[in-house]
Structures are given as C-alpha cells and as structure tokens.
Amino acid sequence: MSLSDEERRSLEELERDLASTDPDLAYELRSGRPRGAVARTVLGSLAVLAGFVMVIAGIITQLVVLGVLGFLLASGGAYWLLAGTSLRRSTKPHDDGPAP
C-alpha cells in the first residue's frame, strides 16, 4: 500500500522538522546504526554470547585453543559492555583540614 501525495508531503515535513530540531537524532535514524551506549550494549552482548559459543565449541571439540579464545572474547565483551557503566561509588573528597 503506497502513500498518497498528501501523506508523503506530511511525512517529508515531519522529517524536515525533526532534522531542524534534533539533528543528532535525525542522523541516527537515517544511518540505521546504533551509536553510543546502545552500540556498546549490543556489541558487548554479542561478543559475550559469541565467546560462550566458542567456549562450548572448544569443550565439544576438545580444542583448548578455541576454548581459551572464546573465554578471552567473552571476557573482553563483558569488560566493554560494563566499561560504560559506573560501578564505582562516587566519592566526594574529604576535607582533611585541621580539626577544631
């Protein structure tokens, strides 16, 4: 089902409005590639899953090298996935001045 001329014009107008008000979002939607935290989450999760698959394949085939590479890939993916999150407590510097 195709769009009518009026619907097509309305859609193009909405596109122009989006591009003028939020150019970053418009670029992200046009490119179709995840950016920032979304990309980190997706790619990190895929690396972890691929690493686990490699570890299991290494166990099944009894190839130690494949299992080790899978473990390294899963570990690297987990690190990359969690590197963007702040797991450390935010600490405020203490005032180490003299006590009254």
Secondary structure by P-SEA (a helix, b strand, c coil): ccccaaaaaaaaaaaaaaaaacaaaaaaaaacccccaaaaaaaaaaaaaaaaaaaaaaaaaccaaaaaaaaaaaaaaaaaaacccccccccccccccccc
